[in-house]
Amino acid sequence: SRYASLFMDTDVYGAHSTGTDALWSGVPIVVPAPGLNFASRVSSSLLHSVGLTHLISRTWQDYQDIATALAQSPQKLEAVRGT
């Protein structure tokens, strides 16, 4: 069984090895708009490298909308996991 369905990253200091572990485990990451410092852009870079750029938000509303859409649709969430 799964313990997590969706990983919500933070904006100031994003996931690094934890984000990598989540992706390897099939748990998609929703990322806030990339910040100005290196630590806030790591998750975006991870998602770029695996072709999941549609999970990188541009605004806080976009961040919430992406997460809500995935949380409310098991089909969308499973489609992202299968990528």
PDB file of N, CA, C and O in Angstrom, chain B, residues numbered from 101:
ATOM      1  N   SER B 101       0.834  -1.189   0.000  1.00  0.00           N
ATOM      2  CA  SER B 101       0.000   0.000   0.000  1.00  0.00           C
ATOM      3  C   SER B 101       0.872   1.243   0.000  1.00  0.00           C
ATOM      4  O   SER B 101       2.040   1.193   0.385  1.00  0.00           O
ATOM      5  N   ARG B 102       0.308   2.344  -0.428  1.00  0.00           N
ATOM      6  CA  ARG B 102       1.045   3.608  -0.485  1.00  0.00           C
ATOM      7  C   ARG B 102       0.795   4.420   0.777  1.00  0.00           C
ATOM      8  O   ARG B 102      -0.302   4.422   1.335  1.00  0.00           O
ATOM      9  N   TYR B 103       1.831   5.101   1.203  1.00  0.00           N
ATOM     10  CA  TYR B 103       1.715   5.978   2.368  1.00  0.00           C
ATOM     11  C   TYR B 103       1.536   7.424   1.969  1.00  0.00           C
ATOM     12  O   TYR B 103       1.124   8.249   2.784  1.00  0.00           O
ATOM     13  N   ALA B 104       1.844   7.740   0.718  1.00  0.00           N
ATOM     14  CA  ALA B 104       1.698   9.114   0.225  1.00  0.00           C
ATOM     15  C   ALA B 104       1.161   9.077  -1.196  1.00  0.00           C
ATOM     16  O   ALA B 104       1.514   8.203  -1.987  1.00  0.00           O
ATOM     17  N   SER B 105       0.318  10.021  -1.501  1.00  0.00           N
ATOM     18  CA  SER B 105      -0.243  10.115  -2.853  1.00  0.00           C
ATOM     19  C   SER B 105       0.331  11.289  -3.625  1.00  0.00           C
ATOM     20  O   SER B 105       0.466  11.240  -4.847  1.00  0.00           O
ATOM     21  N   LEU B 106       0.669  12.351  -2.891  1.00  0.00           N
ATOM     22  CA  LEU B 106       1.108  13.587  -3.521  1.00  0.00           C
ATOM     23  C   LEU B 106       2.076  14.302  -2.595  1.00  0.00           C
ATOM     24  O   LEU B 106       1.848  14.369  -1.387  1.00  0.00           O
ATOM     25  N   PHE B 107       3.149  14.834  -3.150  1.00  0.00           N
ATOM     26  CA  PHE B 107       4.174  15.544  -2.391  1.00  0.00           C
ATOM     27  C   PHE B 107       4.022  17.032  -2.684  1.00  0.00           C
ATOM     28  O   PHE B 107       4.178  17.455  -3.830  1.00  0.00           O
ATOM     29  N   MET B 108       3.724  17.821  -1.672  1.00  0.00           N
ATOM     30  CA  MET B 108       3.594  19.267  -1.818  1.00  0.00           C
ATOM     31  C   MET B 108       4.905  19.909  -1.356  1.00  0.00           C
ATOM     32  O   MET B 108       5.236  19.884  -0.171  1.00  0.00           O
ATOM     33  N   ASP B 109       5.632  20.473  -2.293  1.00  0.00           N
ATOM     34  CA  ASP B 109       6.917  21.079  -1.950  1.00  0.00           C
ATOM     35  C   ASP B 109       6.715  22.487  -1.399  1.00  0.00           C
ATOM     36  O   ASP B 109       5.639  23.071  -1.523  1.00  0.00           O
ATOM     37  N   THR B 110       7.766  23.014  -0.794  1.00  0.00           N
ATOM     38  CA  THR B 110       7.732  24.359  -0.217  1.00  0.00           C
ATOM     39  C   THR B 110       8.464  25.337  -1.123  1.00  0.00           C
ATOM     40  O   THR B 110       9.133  24.925  -2.071  1.00  0.00           O
ATOM     41  N   ASP B 111       8.342  26.619  -0.842  1.00  0.00           N
ATOM     42  CA  ASP B 111       8.928  27.611  -1.742  1.00  0.00           C
ATOM     43  C   ASP B 111      10.326  28.084  -1.348  1.00  0.00           C
ATOM     44  O   ASP B 111      11.145  28.336  -2.231  1.00  0.00           O
ATOM     45  N   VAL B 112      10.620  28.209  -0.094  1.00  0.00           N
ATOM     46  CA  VAL B 112      11.914  28.783   0.299  1.00  0.00           C
ATOM     47  C   VAL B 112      13.042  27.764   0.182  1.00  0.00           C
ATOM     48  O   VAL B 112      14.091  28.045  -0.399  1.00  0.00           O
ATOM     49  N   TYR B 113      12.818  26.601   0.729  1.00  0.00           N
ATOM     50  CA  TYR B 113      13.834  25.550   0.678  1.00  0.00           C
ATOM     51  C   TYR B 113      13.149  24.277   0.225  1.00  0.00           C
ATOM     52  O   TYR B 113      12.535  23.574   1.027  1.00  0.00           O
ATOM     53  N   GLY B 114      13.252  23.984  -1.053  1.00  0.00           N
ATOM     54  CA  GLY B 114      12.532  22.855  -1.629  1.00  0.00           C
ATOM     55  C   GLY B 114      13.192  21.521  -1.362  1.00  0.00           C
ATOM     56  O   GLY B 114      14.281  21.430  -0.797  1.00  0.00           O
ATOM     57  N   ALA B 115      12.493  20.500  -1.788  1.00  0.00           N
ATOM     58  CA  ALA B 115      12.971  19.126  -1.607  1.00  0.00           C
ATOM     59  C   ALA B 115      14.214  18.880  -2.460  1.00  0.00           C
ATOM     60  O   ALA B 115      14.315  19.348  -3.594  1.00  0.00           O
ATOM     61  N   HIS B 116      15.120  18.161  -1.903  1.00  0.00           N
ATOM     62  CA  HIS B 116      16.334  17.769  -2.627  1.00  0.00           C
ATOM     63  C   HIS B 116      16.309  16.255  -2.724  1.00  0.00           C
ATOM     64  O   HIS B 116      15.658  15.709  -3.615  1.00  0.00           O
ATOM     65  N   SER B 117      17.000  15.565  -1.832  1.00  0.00           N
ATOM     66  CA  SER B 117      16.994  14.096  -1.872  1.00  0.00           C
ATOM     67  C   SER B 117      15.609  13.550  -1.550  1.00  0.00           C
ATOM     68  O   SER B 117      15.241  12.486  -2.048  1.00  0.00           O
ATOM     69  N   THR B 118      14.842  14.247  -0.738  1.00  0.00           N
ATOM     70  CA  THR B 118      13.485  13.799  -0.437  1.00  0.00           C
ATOM     71  C   THR B 118      12.621  13.834  -1.698  1.00  0.00           C
ATOM     72  O   THR B 118      11.811  12.935  -1.923  1.00  0.00           O
ATOM     73  N   GLY B 119      12.789  14.849  -2.501  1.00  0.00           N
ATOM     74  CA  GLY B 119      12.054  14.935  -3.760  1.00  0.00           C
ATOM     75  C   GLY B 119      12.452  13.827  -4.714  1.00  0.00           C
ATOM     76  O   GLY B 119      11.600  13.246  -5.387  1.00  0.00           O
ATOM     77  N   THR B 120      13.727  13.535  -4.775  1.00  0.00           N
ATOM     78  CA  THR B 120      14.205  12.430  -5.607  1.00  0.00           C
ATOM     79  C   THR B 120      13.610  11.115  -5.133  1.00  0.00           C
ATOM     80  O   THR B 120      13.153  10.306  -5.940  1.00  0.00           O
ATOM     81  N   ASP B 121      13.615  10.904  -3.826  1.00  0.00           N
ATOM     82  CA  ASP B 121      13.028   9.684  -3.266  1.00  0.00           C
ATOM     83  C   ASP B 121      11.541   9.585  -3.589  1.00  0.00           C
ATOM     84  O   ASP B 121      11.047   8.507  -3.919  1.00  0.00           O
ATOM     85  N   ALA B 122      10.831  10.698  -3.497  1.00  0.00           N
ATOM     86  CA  ALA B 122       9.397  10.700  -3.807  1.00  0.00           C
ATOM     87  C   ALA B 122       9.170  10.292  -5.260  1.00  0.00           C
ATOM     88  O   ALA B 122       8.329   9.440  -5.546  1.00  0.00           O
ATOM     89  N   LEU B 123       9.915  10.896  -6.167  1.00  0.00           N
ATOM     90  CA  LEU B 123       9.751  10.559  -7.583  1.00  0.00           C
ATOM     91  C   LEU B 123      10.100   9.095  -7.863  1.00  0.00           C
ATOM     92  O   LEU B 123       9.389   8.423  -8.610  1.00  0.00           O
ATOM     93  N   TRP B 124      11.170   8.607  -7.279  1.00  0.00           N
ATOM     94  CA  TRP B 124      11.540   7.198  -7.451  1.00  0.00           C
ATOM     95  C   TRP B 124      10.447   6.282  -6.911  1.00  0.00           C
ATOM     96  O   TRP B 124      10.269   5.173  -7.412  1.00  0.00           O
ATOM     97  N   SER B 125       9.725   6.725  -5.910  1.00  0.00           N
ATOM     98  CA  SER B 125       8.663   5.922  -5.299  1.00  0.00           C
ATOM     99  C   SER B 125       7.329   6.069  -6.032  1.00  0.00           C
ATOM    100  O   SER B 125       6.343   5.433  -5.660  1.00  0.00           O
ATOM    101  N   GLY B 126       7.297   6.903  -7.068  1.00  0.00           N
ATOM    102  CA  GLY B 126       6.067   7.094  -7.823  1.00  0.00           C
ATOM    103  C   GLY B 126       5.133   8.126  -7.238  1.00  0.00           C
ATOM    104  O   GLY B 126       3.951   8.165  -7.582  1.00  0.00           O
ATOM    105  N   VAL B 127       5.650   8.961  -6.357  1.00  0.00           N
ATOM    106  CA  VAL B 127       4.830  10.014  -5.743  1.00  0.00           C
ATOM    107  C   VAL B 127       5.145  11.329  -6.463  1.00  0.00           C
ATOM    108  O   VAL B 127       6.268  11.825  -6.375  1.00  0.00           O
ATOM    109  N   PRO B 128       4.169  11.894  -7.171  1.00  0.00           N
ATOM    110  CA  PRO B 128       4.425  13.149  -7.879  1.00  0.00           C
ATOM    111  C   PRO B 128       4.592  14.328  -6.915  1.00  0.00           C
ATOM    112  O   PRO B 128       4.039  14.342  -5.816  1.00  0.00           O
ATOM    113  N   ILE B 129       5.367  15.306  -7.361  1.00  0.00           N
ATOM    114  CA  ILE B 129       5.640  16.508  -6.573  1.00  0.00           C
ATOM    115  C   ILE B 129       4.950  17.688  -7.241  1.00  0.00           C
ATOM    116  O   ILE B 129       5.062  17.873  -8.452  1.00  0.00           O
ATOM    117  N   VAL B 130       4.242  18.479  -6.459  1.00  0.00           N
ATOM    118  CA  VAL B 130       3.709  19.756  -6.943  1.00  0.00           C
ATOM    119  C   VAL B 130       4.611  20.836  -6.372  1.00  0.00           C
ATOM    120  O   VAL B 130       4.831  20.912  -5.163  1.00  0.00           O
ATOM    121  N   VAL B 131       5.128  21.667  -7.266  1.00  0.00           N
ATOM    122  CA  VAL B 131       6.171  22.629  -6.895  1.00  0.00           C
ATOM    123  C   VAL B 131       5.657  24.054  -7.041  1.00  0.00           C
ATOM    124  O   VAL B 131       5.059  24.399  -8.060  1.00  0.00           O
ATOM    125  N   PRO B 132       5.892  24.894  -6.011  1.00  0.00           N
ATOM    126  CA  PRO B 132       5.553  26.315  -6.169  1.00  0.00           C
ATOM    127  C   PRO B 132       6.454  26.969  -7.217  1.00  0.00           C
ATOM    128  O   PRO B 132       7.461  26.391  -7.626  1.00  0.00           O
ATOM    129  N   ALA B 133       6.096  28.143  -7.634  1.00  0.00           N
ATOM    130  CA  ALA B 133       6.916  28.862  -8.609  1.00  0.00           C
ATOM    131  C   ALA B 133       8.360  28.924  -8.125  1.00  0.00           C
ATOM    132  O   ALA B 133       8.614  29.264  -6.970  1.00  0.00           O
ATOM    133  N   PRO B 134       9.311  28.594  -9.007  1.00  0.00           N
ATOM    134  CA  PRO B 134      10.716  28.600  -8.595  1.00  0.00           C
ATOM    135  C   PRO B 134      11.147  29.958  -8.053  1.00  0.00           C
ATOM    136  O   PRO B 134      10.788  31.002  -8.598  1.00  0.00           O
ATOM    137  N   GLY B 135      11.911  29.927  -6.986  1.00  0.00           N
ATOM    138  CA  GLY B 135      12.393  31.149  -6.354  1.00  0.00           C
ATOM    139  C   GLY B 135      13.709  31.616  -6.941  1.00  0.00           C
ATOM    140  O   GLY B 135      14.139  31.152  -7.997  1.00  0.00           O
ATOM    141  N   LEU B 136      14.334  32.532  -6.246  1.00  0.00           N
ATOM    142  CA  LEU B 136      15.565  33.135  -6.737  1.00  0.00           C
ATOM    143  C   LEU B 136      16.818  32.378  -6.323  1.00  0.00           C
ATOM    144  O   LEU B 136      17.850  32.497  -6.983  1.00  0.00           O
ATOM    145  N   ASN B 137      16.753  31.601  -5.244  1.00  0.00           N
ATOM    146  CA  ASN B 137      17.972  30.922  -4.808  1.00  0.00           C
ATOM    147  C   ASN B 137      17.979  29.456  -5.242  1.00  0.00           C
ATOM    148  O   ASN B 137      16.944  28.882  -5.580  1.00  0.00           O
ATOM    149  N   PHE B 138      19.154  28.881  -5.222  1.00  0.00           N
ATOM    150  CA  PHE B 138      19.349  27.502  -5.668  1.00  0.00           C
ATOM    151  C   PHE B 138      18.432  26.526  -4.938  1.00  0.00           C
ATOM    152  O   PHE B 138      17.802  25.678  -5.570  1.00  0.00           O
ATOM    153  N   ALA B 139      18.353  26.636  -3.637  1.00  0.00           N
ATOM    154  CA  ALA B 139      17.587  25.681  -2.825  1.00  0.00           C
ATOM    155  C   ALA B 139      16.115  25.659  -3.187  1.00  0.00           C
ATOM    156  O   ALA B 139      15.456  24.634  -3.010  1.00  0.00           O
ATOM    157  N   SER B 140      15.586  26.755  -3.686  1.00  0.00           N
ATOM    158  CA  SER B 140      14.167  26.809  -4.024  1.00  0.00           C
ATOM    159  C   SER B 140      13.882  26.314  -5.440  1.00  0.00           C
ATOM    160  O   SER B 140      12.721  26.200  -5.832  1.00  0.00           O
ATOM    161  N   ARG B 141      14.935  26.019  -6.214  1.00  0.00           N
ATOM    162  CA  ARG B 141      14.735  25.602  -7.599  1.00  0.00           C
ATOM    163  C   ARG B 141      15.025  24.130  -7.849  1.00  0.00           C
ATOM    164  O   ARG B 141      14.842  23.657  -8.970  1.00  0.00           O
ATOM    165  N   VAL B 142      15.471  23.394  -6.840  1.00  0.00           N
ATOM    166  CA  VAL B 142      15.874  22.005  -7.040  1.00  0.00           C
ATOM    167  C   VAL B 142      14.711  21.140  -7.513  1.00  0.00           C
ATOM    168  O   VAL B 142      14.859  20.382  -8.472  1.00  0.00           O
ATOM    169  N   SER B 143      13.568  21.240  -6.862  1.00  0.00           N
ATOM    170  CA  SER B 143      12.423  20.406  -7.256  1.00  0.00           C
ATOM    171  C   SER B 143      11.978  20.698  -8.680  1.00  0.00           C
ATOM    172  O   SER B 143      11.606  19.782  -9.413  1.00  0.00           O
ATOM    173  N   SER B 144      12.012  21.952  -9.075  1.00  0.00           N
ATOM    174  CA  SER B 144      11.670  22.295 -10.455  1.00  0.00           C
ATOM    175  C   SER B 144      12.628  21.614 -11.422  1.00  0.00           C
ATOM    176  O   SER B 144      12.216  21.108 -12.465  1.00  0.00           O
ATOM    177  N   SER B 145      13.883  21.606 -11.075  1.00  0.00           N
ATOM    178  CA  SER B 145      14.882  20.947 -11.909  1.00  0.00           C
ATOM    179  C   SER B 145      14.622  19.445 -11.995  1.00  0.00           C
ATOM    180  O   SER B 145      14.746  18.850 -13.065  1.00  0.00           O
ATOM    181  N   LEU B 146      14.262  18.838 -10.868  1.00  0.00           N
ATOM    182  CA  LEU B 146      13.935  17.409 -10.863  1.00  0.00           C
ATOM    183  C   LEU B 146      12.760  17.127 -11.801  1.00  0.00           C
ATOM    184  O   LEU B 146      12.800  16.185 -12.592  1.00  0.00           O
ATOM    185  N   LEU B 147      11.729  17.939 -11.706  1.00  0.00           N
ATOM    186  CA  LEU B 147      10.553  17.722 -12.551  1.00  0.00           C
ATOM    187  C   LEU B 147      10.863  17.952 -14.022  1.00  0.00           C
ATOM    188  O   LEU B 147      10.327  17.254 -14.882  1.00  0.00           O
ATOM    189  N   HIS B 148      11.720  18.922 -14.321  1.00  0.00           N
ATOM    190  CA  HIS B 148      12.151  19.129 -15.712  1.00  0.00           C
ATOM    191  C   HIS B 148      12.854  17.873 -16.229  1.00  0.00           C
ATOM    192  O   HIS B 148      12.620  17.447 -17.360  1.00  0.00           O
ATOM    193  N   SER B 149      13.702  17.295 -15.412  1.00  0.00           N
ATOM    194  CA  SER B 149      14.492  16.155 -15.868  1.00  0.00           C
ATOM    195  C   SER B 149      13.666  14.902 -16.111  1.00  0.00           C
ATOM    196  O   SER B 149      14.083  14.035 -16.879  1.00  0.00           O
ATOM    197  N   VAL B 150      12.503  14.783 -15.476  1.00  0.00           N
ATOM    198  CA  VAL B 150      11.654  13.602 -15.692  1.00  0.00           C
ATOM    199  C   VAL B 150      10.421  13.914 -16.546  1.00  0.00           C
ATOM    200  O   VAL B 150       9.536  13.070 -16.686  1.00  0.00           O
ATOM    201  N   GLY B 151      10.360  15.111 -17.114  1.00  0.00           N
ATOM    202  CA  GLY B 151       9.282  15.453 -18.031  1.00  0.00           C
ATOM    203  C   GLY B 151       7.944  15.753 -17.375  1.00  0.00           C
ATOM    204  O   GLY B 151       6.899  15.567 -17.997  1.00  0.00           O
ATOM    205  N   LEU B 152       7.958  16.213 -16.132  1.00  0.00           N
ATOM    206  CA  LEU B 152       6.716  16.538 -15.425  1.00  0.00           C
ATOM    207  C   LEU B 152       6.600  18.039 -15.156  1.00  0.00           C
ATOM    208  O   LEU B 152       6.213  18.453 -14.064  1.00  0.00           O
ATOM    209  N   THR B 153       6.934  18.835 -16.145  1.00  0.00           N
ATOM    210  CA  THR B 153       6.944  20.286 -15.954  1.00  0.00           C
ATOM    211  C   THR B 153       5.554  20.859 -15.689  1.00  0.00           C
ATOM    212  O   THR B 153       5.439  21.968 -15.168  1.00  0.00           O
ATOM    213  N   HIS B 154       4.499  20.128 -16.038  1.00  0.00           N
ATOM    214  CA  HIS B 154       3.142  20.629 -15.768  1.00  0.00           C
ATOM    215  C   HIS B 154       2.821  20.626 -14.273  1.00  0.00           C
ATOM    216  O   HIS B 154       1.771  21.127 -13.869  1.00  0.00           O
ATOM    217  N   LEU B 155       3.709  20.069 -13.447  1.00  0.00           N
ATOM    218  CA  LEU B 155       3.528  20.094 -11.997  1.00  0.00           C
ATOM    219  C   LEU B 155       4.261  21.261 -11.342  1.00  0.00           C
ATOM    220  O   LEU B 155       4.237  21.403 -10.119  1.00  0.00           O
ATOM    221  N   ILE B 156       4.907  22.089 -12.148  1.00  0.00           N
ATOM    222  CA  ILE B 156       5.585  23.290 -11.639  1.00  0.00           C
ATOM    223  C   ILE B 156       4.618  24.463 -11.803  1.00  0.00           C
ATOM    224  O   ILE B 156       4.243  24.815 -12.922  1.00  0.00           O
ATOM    225  N   SER B 157       4.226  25.053 -10.703  1.00  0.00           N
ATOM    226  CA  SER B 157       3.258  26.151 -10.769  1.00  0.00           C
ATOM    227  C   SER B 157       3.941  27.466 -11.136  1.00  0.00           C
ATOM    228  O   SER B 157       5.162  27.601 -11.047  1.00  0.00           O
ATOM    229  N   ARG B 158       3.141  28.404 -11.541  1.00  0.00           N
ATOM    230  CA  ARG B 158       3.634  29.749 -11.864  1.00  0.00           C
ATOM    231  C   ARG B 158       3.227  30.758 -10.798  1.00  0.00           C
ATOM    232  O   ARG B 158       3.896  31.774 -10.608  1.00  0.00           O
ATOM    233  N   THR B 159       2.131  30.477 -10.105  1.00  0.00           N
ATOM    234  CA  THR B 159       1.622  31.352  -9.048  1.00  0.00           C
ATOM    235  C   THR B 159       1.150  30.477  -7.888  1.00  0.00           C
ATOM    236  O   THR B 159       1.062  29.256  -8.021  1.00  0.00           O
ATOM    237  N   TRP B 160       0.848  31.107  -6.751  1.00  0.00           N
ATOM    238  CA  TRP B 160       0.317  30.346  -5.620  1.00  0.00           C
ATOM    239  C   TRP B 160      -1.050  29.764  -5.939  1.00  0.00           C
ATOM    240  O   TRP B 160      -1.370  28.664  -5.489  1.00  0.00           O
ATOM    241  N   GLN B 161      -1.856  30.476  -6.702  1.00  0.00           N
ATOM    242  CA  GLN B 161      -3.167  29.939  -7.094  1.00  0.00           C
ATOM    243  C   GLN B 161      -2.991  28.727  -8.007  1.00  0.00           C
ATOM    244  O   GLN B 161      -3.711  27.736  -7.883  1.00  0.00           O
ATOM    245  N   ASP B 162      -2.045  28.814  -8.905  1.00  0.00           N
ATOM    246  CA  ASP B 162      -1.736  27.697  -9.798  1.00  0.00           C
ATOM    247  C   ASP B 162      -1.276  26.481  -8.993  1.00  0.00           C
ATOM    248  O   ASP B 162      -1.677  25.353  -9.282  1.00  0.00           O
ATOM    249  N   TYR B 163      -0.447  26.709  -7.997  1.00  0.00           N
ATOM    250  CA  TYR B 163       0.035  25.649  -7.096  1.00  0.00           C
ATOM    251  C   TYR B 163      -1.146  24.937  -6.443  1.00  0.00           C
ATOM    252  O   TYR B 163      -1.208  23.708  -6.422  1.00  0.00           O
ATOM    253  N   GLN B 164      -2.076  25.719  -5.912  1.00  0.00           N
ATOM    254  CA  GLN B 164      -3.263  25.167  -5.267  1.00  0.00           C
ATOM    255  C   GLN B 164      -4.146  24.439  -6.288  1.00  0.00           C
ATOM    256  O   GLN B 164      -4.677  23.369  -5.991  1.00  0.00           O
ATOM    257  N   ASP B 165      -4.302  25.002  -7.467  1.00  0.00           N
ATOM    258  CA  ASP B 165      -5.155  24.392  -8.491  1.00  0.00           C
ATOM    259  C   ASP B 165      -4.606  23.049  -8.974  1.00  0.00           C
ATOM    260  O   ASP B 165      -5.367  22.100  -9.165  1.00  0.00           O
ATOM    261  N   ILE B 166      -3.297  22.968  -9.171  1.00  0.00           N
ATOM    262  CA  ILE B 166      -2.678  21.712  -9.605  1.00  0.00           C
ATOM    263  C   ILE B 166      -2.885  20.637  -8.537  1.00  0.00           C
ATOM    264  O   ILE B 166      -3.295  19.518  -8.845  1.00  0.00           O
ATOM    265  N   ALA B 167      -2.603  20.981  -7.296  1.00  0.00           N
ATOM    266  CA  ALA B 167      -2.741  20.013  -6.200  1.00  0.00           C
ATOM    267  C   ALA B 167      -4.192  19.578  -6.025  1.00  0.00           C
ATOM    268  O   ALA B 167      -4.463  18.394  -5.824  1.00  0.00           O
ATOM    269  N   THR B 168      -5.110  20.509  -6.098  1.00  0.00           N
ATOM    270  CA  THR B 168      -6.527  20.181  -5.938  1.00  0.00           C
ATOM    271  C   THR B 168      -7.012  19.275  -7.062  1.00  0.00           C
ATOM    272  O   THR B 168      -7.736  18.309  -6.822  1.00  0.00           O
ATOM    273  N   ALA B 169      -6.612  19.591  -8.286  1.00  0.00           N
ATOM    274  CA  ALA B 169      -7.025  18.774  -9.428  1.00  0.00           C
ATOM    275  C   ALA B 169      -6.527  17.339  -9.284  1.00  0.00           C
ATOM    276  O   ALA B 169      -7.265  16.397  -9.571  1.00  0.00           O
ATOM    277  N   LEU B 170      -5.300  17.166  -8.849  1.00  0.00           N
ATOM    278  CA  LEU B 170      -4.762  15.817  -8.665  1.00  0.00           C
ATOM    279  C   LEU B 170      -5.418  15.106  -7.490  1.00  0.00           C
ATOM    280  O   LEU B 170      -5.720  13.915  -7.571  1.00  0.00           O
ATOM    281  N   ALA B 171      -5.637  15.826  -6.408  1.00  0.00           N
ATOM    282  CA  ALA B 171      -6.233  15.216  -5.213  1.00  0.00           C
ATOM    283  C   ALA B 171      -7.680  14.795  -5.452  1.00  0.00           C
ATOM    284  O   ALA B 171      -8.151  13.827  -4.855  1.00  0.00           O
ATOM    285  N   GLN B 172      -8.381  15.508  -6.313  1.00  0.00           N
ATOM    286  CA  GLN B 172      -9.789  15.211  -6.551  1.00  0.00           C
ATOM    287  C   GLN B 172     -10.026  14.246  -7.704  1.00  0.00           C
ATOM    288  O   GLN B 172     -11.160  13.836  -7.950  1.00  0.00           O
ATOM    289  N   SER B 173      -8.964  13.883  -8.410  1.00  0.00           N
ATOM    290  CA  SER B 173      -9.127  12.990  -9.553  1.00  0.00           C
ATOM    291  C   SER B 173      -8.115  11.847  -9.482  1.00  0.00           C
ATOM    292  O   SER B 173      -6.963  12.009  -9.883  1.00  0.00           O
ATOM    293  N   PRO B 174      -8.544  10.697  -8.975  1.00  0.00           N
ATOM    294  CA  PRO B 174      -7.627   9.549  -8.933  1.00  0.00           C
ATOM    295  C   PRO B 174      -7.086   9.181 -10.314  1.00  0.00           C
ATOM    296  O   PRO B 174      -5.971   8.673 -10.425  1.00  0.00           O
ATOM    297  N   GLN B 175      -7.861   9.430 -11.359  1.00  0.00           N
ATOM    298  CA  GLN B 175      -7.400   9.116 -12.717  1.00  0.00           C
ATOM    299  C   GLN B 175      -6.236  10.022 -13.126  1.00  0.00           C
ATOM    300  O   GLN B 175      -5.254   9.554 -13.701  1.00  0.00           O
ATOM    301  N   LYS B 176      -6.351  11.318 -12.828  1.00  0.00           N
ATOM    302  CA  LYS B 176      -5.251  12.238 -13.146  1.00  0.00           C
ATOM    303  C   LYS B 176      -4.009  11.896 -12.342  1.00  0.00           C
ATOM    304  O   LYS B 176      -2.898  11.904 -12.872  1.00  0.00           O
ATOM    305  N   LEU B 177      -4.196  11.596 -11.064  1.00  0.00           N
ATOM    306  CA  LEU B 177      -3.075  11.261 -10.202  1.00  0.00           C
ATOM    307  C   LEU B 177      -2.386   9.996 -10.697  1.00  0.00           C
ATOM    308  O   LEU B 177      -1.157   9.938 -10.744  1.00  0.00           O
ATOM    309  N   GLU B 178      -3.153   9.002 -11.060  1.00  0.00           N
ATOM    310  CA  GLU B 178      -2.573   7.750 -11.561  1.00  0.00           C
ATOM    311  C   GLU B 178      -1.871   7.960 -12.892  1.00  0.00           C
ATOM    312  O   GLU B 178      -0.850   7.328 -13.163  1.00  0.00           O
ATOM    313  N   ALA B 179      -2.410   8.844 -13.724  1.00  0.00           N
ATOM    314  CA  ALA B 179      -1.766   9.149 -15.012  1.00  0.00           C
ATOM    315  C   ALA B 179      -0.398   9.785 -14.793  1.00  0.00           C
ATOM    316  O   ALA B 179       0.560   9.466 -15.497  1.00  0.00           O
ATOM    317  N   VAL B 180      -0.310  10.680 -13.822  1.00  0.00           N
ATOM    318  CA  VAL B 180       0.978  11.315 -13.516  1.00  0.00           C
ATOM    319  C   VAL B 180       1.953  10.291 -12.958  1.00  0.00           C
ATOM    320  O   VAL B 180       3.134  10.318 -13.305  1.00  0.00           O
ATOM    321  N   ARG B 181       1.493   9.403 -12.115  1.00  0.00           N
ATOM    322  CA  ARG B 181       2.355   8.366 -11.558  1.00  0.00           C
ATOM    323  C   ARG B 181       2.899   7.444 -12.634  1.00  0.00           C
ATOM    324  O   ARG B 181       4.025   6.956 -12.537  1.00  0.00           O
ATOM    325  N   GLY B 182       2.096   7.211 -13.654  1.00  0.00           N
ATOM    326  CA  GLY B 182       2.512   6.299 -14.715  1.00  0.00           C
ATOM    327  C   GLY B 182       3.493   6.893 -15.693  1.00  0.00           C
ATOM    328  O   GLY B 182       3.999   6.197 -16.573  1.00  0.00           O
ATOM    329  N   THR B 183       3.768   8.182 -15.547  1.00  0.00           N
ATOM    330  CA  THR B 183       4.677   8.880 -16.464  1.00  0.00           C
ATOM    331  C   THR B 183       6.115   8.532 -16.167  1.00  0.00           C
ATOM    332  O   THR B 183       7.022   9.025 -16.837  1.00  0.00           O
TER     333      THR B 183
END
